[in-house]
Amino acid sequence: MAKVHDVLPDVLISRLADILKNEDIPAPSWTPFVKTGAHADKPPQNREWWYFRCASIMRKIYINGPIGINYLRNVYGGGRPSGYGAAHHKDASGAIIRNAIQGLEKLGYIEKVEKKGRIISKQGMQKLDRLATEILKELIAENPKLKIYS
């Protein structure tokens, strides 16, 4: 069985976002209007950005867990120009990350560990590993000469 580390992140995140669209993880009403942080100039151009962010957060927690909200704010943040000087780092919006994590917790994909942060649950790990296996099988079917070392 393949793991999340074995497939490309962009392929995994886009497939997981499609799955999360069909599940009961509602996008908040403010998603079309909000910027993703103080570093951003405009709201995201992709209308489905909420599901991509949820999928990306789920993958980050799988790989780096247990992690907290502030770590994720730092990761999703970016540089903001300051006059003529160099750009300074600004954290991403905490509300976006908190709402995404709360939605994933309601689905049972993420669990909270006291004083440590969030980790991926057994159900979430199974979902991601099965999706990674499916992606890897499709990749091997497309290119039979591809050698996978595990």
N, C-alpha and C positions, 0 to 999 in steps of 0.2 A: 504494500500500500504506500502510495506517495504521500509526502508531507508538503506543507506550505512552502518550505524552503526549496523544493524541487521544481517549482514552476515560476514563471515570470510574474512579478507583482501586478503589472498593469492588466494582464489577462485575467488573473485571479480576482482582482478587485472589480473589473467590469462584469464578470460573470456573477460574482456574489451580489453586486448591486442589482442586477436583473432579478435575482432570486428574492432579494429583500423588498423589491417593489411589489411583488405578489404576496408577501407576507403582511402581517398586521403590525407594521411599524409606520405609523403615520408621520408625515412631514408636518412640522408646525405651520401655522398660517402665515408666519412672517418670513418664510424662506425666500420668496421672490424679491424681497426688498432689502435684506440684511447683507452687510459686507461680512467677510469671514474673519476680519480682525482689523486692528488699527493700521496695519501695514498695507492693506488692500485699498485701491482707489475706487473700485466699483464692485457691485455684487457679481457673483459668478455668472457667466454667460450660459452655461449648461443648465437647463431647467430641472434636470434630474440630479443636480449636484448633491442633494441631501443624502441620497442612497449611496452615492460614491463615497461620501465622507463617512457614513456609517460602516460601509464595507472596509474602508481603509483603517478606521479605528479598530474594528474587530481583528483585522490582520496584525496591526501593531500590538494589540494586547496579547494575541497568540504568540508572537515572536518575543516580545520584551516583558511580558507580565511577571509579577504584579507591578503595574504602573498606575500613577495617579493622574488627576485632571491637569495639574500644573505641568507635568512632564509633557502631556499631549499638547497643551497650549504652547509650550516652547517649541515642540517639533513642528506644529502646523503654523507657527508664526513666521515672520519674515522681516526683511530690512525695510526701513522707512527713511527716505532721504531727509536730511536735516540741513536745509539751506545749501550752501556750497560744500559743506563737509561730507564726510563719509556717512553711509547709512547706519542707523542704529537699529538693533533688533527690537521688534515689538511682538508681544505674544498674540496668539490667535484668540478669538472670542471664546470665553468659557461657557457661555450659554449654549452655543452650538454643540460643543463637546459633551456637556452635561446632558442635554436632551437626547443626543444620539446614544449615549451610554445607558440612560434610563430606558430608552426604547429597546435596546438590545438586552437589557436585564429583564424586561417584561417578557421577551421571547424566550428567555432562559439560556441565552448564548454566553452571557457574562455573569460572573459572581463577584461579590465584594468581599475582600479580606480585610478584617479590622486592622487599622493603622498601617496597612501596606499598599492598598489600592485595589485595582480590579484585575481579575484573572479570567481566562477563558474557561467556561464550564465544559463538562464532558460532552454535552450535547453540541456545543459550539465547536469543540475540537473535532468531533465526528463529522460535522457538516463541512468544515473547512478541509479536512483530510479527504473526504469523499469527493469533494469538488476538485481538489488538486489531482487525485487519481484519475478522475474523468478527463480533465484537461490533458494530463500526460498521455492517457490512452489515445486521445484524439490526435495528439502531436505525433505519436508513434505510428498511428494508422496513416497519417498524411505522408510521413517520411519513413518508410520501412528500413532504410539504411542507417537511421539514427541509432546510436548506441547509448544506452542509459546505464550508468554505473551507480550502483547503490549498495 
